Amino acid sequence: MSIDVLNETDAQVDELELLACARYVLAQMKVHPQADLCIKLIDEPAMEVLHVQWMDLPGPTDVMSFPMDELRPGREGQEPEEGTLGDIVLCPSVAAQQAREAGHATIEELLLLTTHGILHLLGYDHAEADEEREMFELQRQLLLTFLATRNRPSD
């Protein structure tokens, strides 16, 4: 699996933790091991440009996803599709503000947004109430199980 993490900001971000989270989520979602993903971290002005261009919404946002080959989660007993998953664009400064408001660390917010972005790349959405429940519950489970694996004391 090829995952690139490109930090184009001055923010100090644990890129290895983002990489580990992305690998975990992709494995849990049974995405083909040769799938490609890019996680890019950009500043607020650059994020605002993308937000206006693609969503026609003002101001910067926290995360945007740009699917490529429209890959979907693998299913038990079936070989997953090979291809390029796409790009996730994160804005660390927006994530930091959201983390402060939620009372947790910025890295935790970035891990949540990475998980959220991957689910969008895999076709999940939250436009409708039932879709939102499904996506956010899956997002919560993936993030909690990832964090549990990271916080296990070594034997």
N, C-alpha and C positions, 0 to 999 in steps of 0.2 A: 504494500500500500504506500503510495506516495502522498505525503502531506507536507505542504510548505507553509511555514508561518513567517510572514513578512511584516515586521514592525516598522512602519514609516512615520512613527511619532517619536517624541522625546520621552514618552511614558516608559517607566521601568515595569516590564511585564514578564512574568515567568512563562516564557514561550514553551519550555519543556512541559509544563503543566497543561497548557492548552493543547499541545501535541498529544500528550497522554490521554487527555479527556476525549479528543477527537478519535483517536485509535480505539478507545474503549467503546464509545458510542457506535462507531462504524462496525465493530466486531459484534456488538450486541444486536445490531439491526441486520446482521448477516449481509453486509455489503461486500461485494467481490474484493478479494485481497489485492487486486491490481488496480482498483479504482483510485482516481486522482482527486485531491482536494487541496484548495488553497485558502488559507486564513490570512486575511490582510487587516492590519490595524492602521487606521488613518485618523487624522485630526478632524476637528469639528467643521472647518470650512470645506474640506474635501468631502466629508460625509453629507453636508448640506447640499452640495452640488448633486451628489448621487440621489439623495432623497427627493429633491425637486425634479430631477431628470426622470427618475423611474417611477416615483409614487405621486408626483405632483403635489407634494406636501412641503410646507416651509420648515426651515430649521433642520439641525442635525438630528439623527436618530441613533439608537444604540447598536442595532445590527441590521444588516441587509443580506439577503441570500440571492445568488445568481446561479440557478441550475444550468447545467450544460446538456448532458445526455438523458436527462429525466430518468435517472436510475431510481428504482424502488427498493424497499427492504426485501431481502431474500426470504424465501419461505422454506420451511422444513422439508427436506427431501428434494429440493430443486436447486440447481446450480444458479447462483446469482449472476446477473448481467455484468459484463466487464464494461468499463468506460470511464468518462470523466464526470465526477459528481458535480463539481462546480466550485464557486467561490463564496466564502463568507467574509463580509466586511464588518469589522468591529470598530467602534469608536471608544477608546479607553477613557476619555474624559467624561463622556456621557455615562458610561458604565460606572465610573467612580462616583458621580453624583447620585446615581440610582442606588448604588451600594450604601452610601451614607444615609440616604433616606430610608432604606430597608434595614439598616443596622447590621450590615455584614461587610466583609472585606471585598475590595475591588476584584481580586482574583476570583472569588466565589461568583461575583456577578458576571465576569468574563467567561467562566466555565458554564454558567447557566446560558449565556447568550450563544456560546459555541454550540452547546447541545441544541438549543432552539433553532439556530441557523442550519444545523445538519438535518434536523427534522423537516424544516422547510425544503431543503434540497431533495429530500426523499418523498416529497409530495404532501406532507402534512400541512394543514392550515388551521386558522382559528377565526375565520370569517363568520361562521355559524356557531351557535351555542354548543351543539353536540360535537362539532369538530374541535372546538376549543377545549372542551372537557377531555376528549380523547388525547389531543396533543399535549396539553399541560400535565395530564396524569402521567403519560409516557415520559415526558421531559423530567418530571419530578422523580420518577422511579430510576431513570438512567443516571441522573445527577447524584441521587442519594447512594446508589450502589457504586458508582465511580468513587465518590468521596469515601465510602466505607472501605473500598479496596486500597485507597491511598493512605488511610489513617490506621491501617492494621499494623500493630507492632511486628517487627521482623523477628522471626524465630531463630 
